[in-house]
Amino acid sequence: MPLMPLTGRLVLGIAVLIAVCYGLAAAYLYFFQEKFVYRPSTRIKVTPASVGMYYEEVALVASDGVRLAGWYLPLAVAGGPGVFAK
């Protein structure tokens, strides 16, 4: 039995196995994609007041009409450093 046909069948078998595994992984991700989306809770568990900080609730309306709500925490020292996080 020549070596080339055996090697060719082995390479073809591995390629088919990889293609099947890739297809199964793609199908799994497609059908269960909703489970991978993070949906934060609408209930706020911890506020700045619960850790002893003063804050004010603020709300803005964006140009597209979406209402954005957040907290305003004034600096403890005027002109002191501020921290912004996205």
NORTA-V665226 format. One record per helix or strand of 2 or more residues. SS is the DSSP state (h for helix, s for strand). FROM is the first residue (numbers start at 1). LEN is the number of residues. Records with the same first field share a line. If there is no record, write none. Layout:
BEGIN
SS->FROM-LEN, FROM-LEN
END
This chain:
BEGIN
h->3-29, 33-4, 48-4
s->56-6, 67-6
END
